[in-house]
Amino acid sequence: MDQLEEDIEDTRQMIEQGQLAIDRSNPSVKSEYIFSEGESIMNYPNPGNPATTVKYRLSKPGQVKVCVYNIWGQVVKVLVDEVKEKGLYEVVWDGRNNHNFPISTGLYLIQLQTTENILTHKVTILK
């Protein structure tokens, strides 16, 4: 199964599980995500070209780190590393690394780290 087929299957499963709501009256690349009460992380658009918005929810206040990793597990970009209150947040990743150089097309992992959880979400960047 190639990456596109995997992403389509992941999206189908998210719809079935109620994690992704589709607004058919306003079709666009951006989708509104329905978050559970616990920690969650999503991004849109996916694939990004090259920028993507990362949305995450925190169920408790505390130290938060949101990082982008390449498929070899190397840190590409630290998006957030600070104390946050409980709530819904978003940050835009502009498709650049920590040295402000554009990254290449490919599969990346966005990871949300809190004091209680580590959640990972995959994102495809196209150029």
TORPA-4810 file (N, C-alpha, C, O; in nm, 3 decimals):
<nodes>
NODE_1_0.085_-0.117_0.000_0.000_0.000_0.000_0.090_0.124_0.000_0.179_0.136_0.084_M
NODE_2_0.067_0.217_-0.094_0.150_0.337_-0.097_0.097_0.441_0.002_-0.008_0.422_0.062_D
NODE_3_0.171_0.551_0.019_0.139_0.651_0.121_0.001_0.713_0.101_-0.072_0.733_0.197_Q
NODE_4_-0.034_0.742_-0.023_-0.165_0.801_-0.049_-0.277_0.707_-0.006_-0.374_0.751_0.056_L
NODE_5_-0.265_0.579_-0.038_-0.367_0.482_0.003_-0.375_0.472_0.154_-0.485_0.459_0.210_E
NODE_6_-0.260_0.478_0.223_-0.260_0.474_0.370_-0.330_0.596_0.427_-0.409_0.583_0.522_E
NODE_7_-0.302_0.715_0.371_-0.366_0.837_0.420_-0.516_0.834_0.396_-0.593_0.879_0.481_D
NODE_8_-0.559_0.781_0.282_-0.703_0.770_0.253_-0.769_0.676_0.353_-0.877_0.705_0.404_I
NODE_9_-0.704_0.563_0.381_-0.758_0.468_0.477_-0.764_0.529_0.617_-0.862_0.511_0.688_E
NODE_10_-0.659_0.602_0.657_-0.659_0.669_0.788_-0.774_0.769_0.797_-0.841_0.777_0.900_D
NODE_11_-0.796_0.846_0.692_-0.904_0.945_0.690_-1.040_0.876_0.700_-1.127_0.922_0.773_T
NODE_12_-1.058_0.767_0.626_-1.184_0.692_0.632_-1.211_0.644_0.774_-1.324_0.654_0.823_R
NODE_13_-1.108_0.592_0.840_-1.124_0.544_0.977_-1.157_0.658_1.073_-1.237_0.640_1.165_Q
NODE_14_-1.096_0.774_1.053_-1.124_0.889_1.138_-1.270_0.933_1.123_-1.334_0.969_1.222_M
NODE_15_-1.322_0.929_1.002_-1.462_0.965_0.978_-1.553_0.866_1.049_-1.649_0.905_1.116_I
NODE_16_-1.523_0.736_1.034_-1.605_0.633_1.097_-1.604_0.643_1.250_-1.704_0.614_1.314_E
NODE_17_-1.491_0.686_1.307_-1.478_0.696_1.453_-1.528_0.830_1.506_-1.522_0.855_1.627_Q
NODE_18_-1.576_0.917_1.417_-1.628_1.046_1.460_-1.521_1.148_1.493_-1.550_1.249_1.558_G
NODE_19_-1.397_1.125_1.450_-1.289_1.218_1.478_-1.276_1.326_1.372_-1.206_1.425_1.394_Q
NODE_20_-1.342_1.309_1.260_-1.333_1.404_1.151_-1.473_1.434_1.101_-1.547_1.343_1.062_L
NODE_21_-1.511_1.560_1.102_-1.643_1.601_1.054_-1.626_1.665_0.916_-1.535_1.745_0.896_A
NODE_22_-1.712_1.631_0.825_-1.707_1.686_0.691_-1.823_1.783_0.673_-1.939_1.747_0.695_I
NODE_23_-1.791_1.906_0.634_-1.893_2.007_0.609_-1.917_2.010_0.458_-1.845_2.079_0.384_D
NODE_24_-2.018_1.937_0.412_-2.043_1.927_0.268_-2.097_2.058_0.209_-2.091_2.077_0.087_R
NODE_25_-2.148_2.148_0.292_-2.200_2.275_0.242_-2.088_2.374_0.210_-2.110_2.472_0.140_S
NODE_26_-1.967_2.348_0.262_-1.854_2.438_0.241_-1.728_2.356_0.211_-1.638_2.351_0.295_N
NODE_27_-1.721_2.292_0.094_-1.605_2.209_0.065_-1.479_2.293_0.050_-1.479_2.399_-0.013_P
NODE_28_-1.373_2.245_0.109_-1.243_2.311_0.100_-1.137_2.212_0.143_-1.168_2.099_0.180_S
NODE_29_-1.014_2.253_0.137_-0.905_2.166_0.180_-0.908_2.150_0.332_-0.876_2.044_0.384_V
NODE_30_-0.947_2.257_0.402_-0.948_2.254_0.548_-1.067_2.174_0.599_-1.179_2.193_0.552_K
NODE_31_-1.043_2.088_0.693_-1.148_2.011_0.760_-1.150_2.049_0.906_-1.045_2.080_0.964_S
NODE_32_-1.266_2.048_0.967_-1.277_2.074_1.109_-1.272_1.941_1.183_-1.347_1.849_1.150_E
NODE_33_-1.186_1.931_1.279_-1.170_1.809_1.355_-1.250_1.815_1.483_-1.260_1.920_1.546_Y
NODE_34_-1.305_1.703_1.522_-1.376_1.690_1.648_-1.279_1.624_1.744_-1.236_1.510_1.722_I
NODE_35_-1.244_1.693_1.851_-1.147_1.641_1.945_-1.217_1.574_2.062_-1.325_1.616_2.103_F
NODE_36_-1.155_1.470_2.114_-1.204_1.406_2.234_-1.167_1.493_2.354_-1.104_1.598_2.337_S
NODE_37_-1.206_1.452_2.472_-1.177_1.529_2.592_-1.030_1.524_2.631_-0.981_1.615_2.697_E
NODE_38_-0.958_1.418_2.593_-0.816_1.406_2.628_-0.729_1.484_2.532_-0.778_1.565_2.453_G
NODE_39_-0.599_1.460_2.541_-0.507_1.524_2.448_-0.532_1.474_2.307_-0.562_1.356_2.286_E
NODE_40_-0.520_1.564_2.211_-0.539_1.529_2.070_-0.446_1.615_1.987_-0.407_1.724_2.028_S
NODE_41_-0.411_1.565_1.869_-0.332_1.643_1.774_-0.374_1.606_1.633_-0.390_1.489_1.601_I
NODE_42_-0.390_1.707_1.549_-0.428_1.691_1.408_-0.360_1.803_1.329_-0.305_1.896_1.388_M
NODE_43_-0.364_1.793_1.199_-0.316_1.904_1.117_-0.400_1.915_0.991_-0.462_1.818_0.947_N
NODE_44_-0.401_2.034_0.933_-0.468_2.058_0.806_-0.396_2.169_0.733_-0.342_2.256_0.800_Y
NODE_45_-0.391_2.174_0.605_-0.425_2.060_0.519_-0.321_1.951_0.531_-0.207_1.974_0.571_P
NODE_46_-0.363_1.833_0.495_-0.272_1.719_0.492_-0.300_1.643_0.364_-0.403_1.575_0.356_N
NODE_47_-0.218_1.650_0.265_-0.081_1.697_0.268_-0.071_1.850_0.271_-0.156_1.921_0.217_P
NODE_48_0.035_1.898_0.336_0.066_2.040_0.338_0.148_2.076_0.215_0.218_1.991_0.159_G
NODE_49_0.141_2.201_0.174_0.212_2.243_0.054_0.265_2.384_0.068_0.200_2.474_0.014_N
NODE_50_0.373_2.414_0.132_0.442_2.332_0.230_0.391_2.356_0.372_0.424_2.279_0.462_P
NODE_51_0.312_2.463_0.395_0.268_2.493_0.531_0.147_2.409_0.571_0.068_2.366_0.487_A
NODE_52_0.136_2.385_0.701_0.022_2.313_0.756_-0.005_2.368_0.896_0.087_2.408_0.967_T
NODE_53_-0.132_2.370_0.936_-0.171_2.416_1.068_-0.189_2.295_1.159_-0.261_2.201_1.125_T
NODE_54_-0.124_2.298_1.273_-0.131_2.190_1.371_-0.223_2.235_1.483_-0.198_2.336_1.548_V
NODE_55_-0.330_2.159_1.505_-0.423_2.186_1.615_-0.400_2.079_1.722_-0.384_1.961_1.692_K
NODE_56_-0.400_2.123_1.847_-0.387_2.027_1.955_-0.469_2.071_2.075_-0.492_2.190_2.097_Y
NODE_57_-0.513_1.972_2.151_-0.593_1.997_2.270_-0.519_1.941_2.390_-0.463_1.831_2.387_R
NODE_58_-0.522_2.020_2.497_-0.463_1.978_2.624_-0.574_1.960_2.726_-0.660_2.047_2.742_L
NODE_59_-0.572_1.848_2.795_-0.675_1.821_2.896_-0.637_1.876_3.033_-0.722_1.888_3.122_S
NODE_60_-0.509_1.911_3.049_-0.461_1.965_3.176_-0.352_2.068_3.147_-0.285_2.060_3.044_K
NODE_61_-0.334_2.164_3.236_-0.222_2.257_3.218_-0.089_2.186_3.245_-0.084_2.087_3.318_P
NODE_62_0.017_2.237_3.184_0.148_2.178_3.208_0.244_2.206_3.095_0.213_2.279_3.001_G
NODE_63_0.362_2.147_3.106_0.466_2.162_3.003_0.421_2.089_2.876_0.374_1.975_2.882_Q
NODE_64_0.436_2.155_2.762_0.394_2.100_2.633_0.508_2.117_2.533_0.575_2.220_2.528_V
NODE_65_0.527_2.013_2.455_0.626_2.020_2.347_0.561_1.962_2.222_0.511_1.849_2.224_K
NODE_66_0.564_2.039_2.114_0.516_1.992_1.984_0.635_1.999_1.889_0.689_2.106_1.863_V
NODE_67_0.674_1.882_1.838_0.792_1.872_1.751_0.757_1.801_1.622_0.667_1.717_1.617_C
NODE_68_0.830_1.836_1.517_0.821_1.767_1.389_0.945_1.681_1.376_1.057_1.728_1.398_V
NODE_69_0.925_1.554_1.340_1.035_1.459_1.321_1.033_1.408_1.178_0.927_1.400_1.115_Y
NODE_70_1.150_1.373_1.125_1.155_1.305_0.997_1.135_1.155_1.021_1.121_1.112_1.136_N
NODE_71_1.134_1.077_0.915_1.106_0.934_0.930_1.219_0.857_0.998_1.202_0.740_1.033_I
NODE_72_1.334_0.922_1.016_1.445_0.858_1.088_1.443_0.895_1.236_1.532_0.855_1.311_W
NODE_73_1.342_0.969_1.278_1.329_1.006_1.419_1.411_1.126_1.461_1.427_1.152_1.580_G
NODE_74_1.464_1.200_1.365_1.542_1.320_1.395_1.450_1.441_1.406_1.356_1.454_1.328_Q
NODE_75_1.476_1.528_1.503_1.396_1.650_1.519_1.421_1.741_1.399_1.535_1.774_1.367_V
NODE_76_1.312_1.781_1.333_1.319_1.873_1.221_1.289_2.015_1.269_1.359_2.110_1.233_V
NODE_77_1.184_2.028_1.351_1.141_2.160_1.397_1.071_2.147_1.531_0.986_2.060_1.549_K
NODE_78_1.106_2.233_1.624_1.033_2.243_1.751_0.932_2.356_1.733_0.971_2.472_1.716_V
NODE_79_0.803_2.322_1.737_0.698_2.422_1.716_0.655_2.489_1.846_0.626_2.608_1.849_L
NODE_80_0.650_2.412_1.954_0.607_2.462_2.085_0.692_2.393_2.191_0.716_2.272_2.184_V
NODE_81_0.738_2.469_2.288_0.808_2.413_2.404_0.789_2.511_2.519_0.876_2.593_2.548_D
NODE_82_0.673_2.500_2.586_0.640_2.593_2.693_0.526_2.539_2.778_0.464_2.438_2.745_E
NODE_83_0.500_2.607_2.887_0.388_2.571_2.974_0.261_2.632_2.915_0.259_2.749_2.878_V
NODE_84_0.155_2.551_2.906_0.026_2.596_2.851_-0.085_2.558_2.947_-0.073_2.463_3.024_K
NODE_85_-0.193_2.633_2.941_-0.314_2.601_3.015_-0.395_2.496_2.939_-0.369_2.472_2.821_E
NODE_86_-0.491_2.436_3.004_-0.584_2.343_2.939_-0.655_2.418_2.827_-0.691_2.534_2.843_K
NODE_87_-0.677_2.350_2.713_-0.751_2.414_2.605_-0.707_2.369_2.467_-0.626_2.277_2.453_G
NODE_88_-0.763_2.435_2.367_-0.738_2.405_2.227_-0.642_2.510_2.172_-0.662_2.630_2.191_L
NODE_89_-0.538_2.464_2.103_-0.435_2.553_2.049_-0.408_2.516_1.903_-0.440_2.406_1.858_Y
NODE_90_-0.348_2.610_1.832_-0.300_2.579_1.698_-0.172_2.657_1.670_-0.151_2.767_1.722_E
NODE_91_-0.089_2.597_1.588_0.038_2.656_1.549_0.060_2.621_1.402_0.026_2.511_1.359_V
NODE_92_0.115_2.713_1.326_0.142_2.689_1.184_0.287_2.647_1.167_0.379_2.713_1.216_V
NODE_93_0.306_2.535_1.098_0.440_2.493_1.059_0.459_2.534_0.914_0.385_2.490_0.826_W
NODE_94_0.557_2.618_0.889_0.579_2.675_0.756_0.663_2.587_0.663_0.706_2.633_0.558_D
NODE_95_0.687_2.462_0.701_0.763_2.372_0.617_0.913_2.398_0.621_0.986_2.364_0.528_G
NODE_96_0.958_2.460_0.731_1.101_2.488_0.748_1.153_2.415_0.870_1.077_2.381_0.961_R
NODE_97_1.284_2.391_0.872_1.344_2.323_0.986_1.389_2.423_1.090_1.364_2.543_1.076_N
NODE_98_1.456_2.376_1.195_1.502_2.464_1.303_1.606_2.566_1.257_1.629_2.666_1.326_N
NODE_99_1.669_2.541_1.142_1.769_2.634_1.088_1.708_2.726_0.983_1.780_2.798_0.913_H
NODE_100_1.574_2.723_0.972_1.496_2.807_0.880_1.516_2.772_0.732_1.492_2.855_0.644_N
NODE_101_1.561_2.647_0.705_1.573_2.601_0.567_1.447_2.523_0.530_1.393_2.451_0.614_F
NODE_102_1.399_2.534_0.405_1.282_2.457_0.363_1.312_2.306_0.367_1.421_2.262_0.330_P
NODE_103_1.215_2.229_0.413_1.231_2.084_0.417_1.190_2.027_0.282_1.128_2.096_0.200_I
NODE_104_1.224_1.902_0.259_1.191_1.838_0.131_1.054_1.770_0.138_1.000_1.748_0.246_S
NODE_105_1.002_1.738_0.023_0.878_1.663_0.014_0.896_1.529_0.085_1.000_1.465_0.074_T
NODE_106_0.793_1.488_0.160_0.803_1.359_0.226_0.706_1.344_0.341_0.620_1.428_0.363_G
NODE_107_0.722_1.235_0.414_0.639_1.203_0.530_0.711_1.249_0.656_0.830_1.223_0.674_L
NODE_108_0.638_1.317_0.743_0.692_1.366_0.869_0.597_1.327_0.981_0.481_1.294_0.956_Y
NODE_109_0.646_1.330_1.103_0.566_1.298_1.220_0.562_1.420_1.310_0.665_1.480_1.340_L
NODE_110_0.442_1.457_1.353_0.425_1.566_1.447_0.389_1.502_1.580_0.295_1.423_1.589_I
NODE_111_0.465_1.537_1.683_0.446_1.473_1.812_0.409_1.576_1.918_0.474_1.680_1.931_Q
NODE_112_0.304_1.545_1.994_0.261_1.624_2.108_0.308_1.552_2.234_0.270_1.437_2.257_L
NODE_113_0.389_1.618_2.314_0.439_1.560_2.439_0.387_1.644_2.555_0.410_1.765_2.560_Q
NODE_114_0.318_1.579_2.648_0.275_1.644_2.771_0.334_1.564_2.886_0.403_1.464_2.864_T
NODE_115_0.307_1.606_3.008_0.359_1.533_3.123_0.297_1.395_3.136_0.353_1.308_3.203_T
NODE_116_0.179_1.374_3.071_0.110_1.247_3.085_0.102_1.164_2.957_0.081_1.043_2.964_E
NODE_117_0.118_1.228_2.841_0.098_1.157_2.714_0.201_1.197_2.610_0.260_1.305_2.617_N
NODE_118_0.219_1.108_2.514_0.292_1.138_2.392_0.205_1.089_2.277_0.179_0.970_2.266_I
NODE_119_0.161_1.182_2.193_0.078_1.149_2.078_0.151_1.186_1.950_0.217_1.290_1.944_L
NODE_120_0.141_1.101_1.848_0.210_1.125_1.722_0.110_1.121_1.608_0.020_1.037_1.605_T
NODE_121_0.127_1.214_1.513_0.039_1.225_1.397_0.127_1.240_1.273_0.224_1.316_1.275_H
NODE_122_0.093_1.169_1.167_0.175_1.179_1.046_0.121_1.286_0.954_0.000_1.310_0.947_K
NODE_123_0.213_1.351_0.883_0.180_1.456_0.789_0.266_1.439_0.665_0.384_1.404_0.674_V
NODE_124_0.208_1.463_0.552_0.279_1.458_0.424_0.300_1.600_0.376_0.206_1.680_0.375_T
NODE_125_0.421_1.631_0.337_0.452_1.763_0.282_0.483_1.745_0.133_0.568_1.665_0.094_I
NODE_126_0.412_1.823_0.052_0.433_1.820_-0.094_0.481_1.957_-0.139_0.440_2.060_-0.084_L
NODE_127_0.566_1.958_-0.238_0.613_2.086_-0.293_0.598_2.086_-0.442_0.632_2.184_-0.507_K
</nodes>
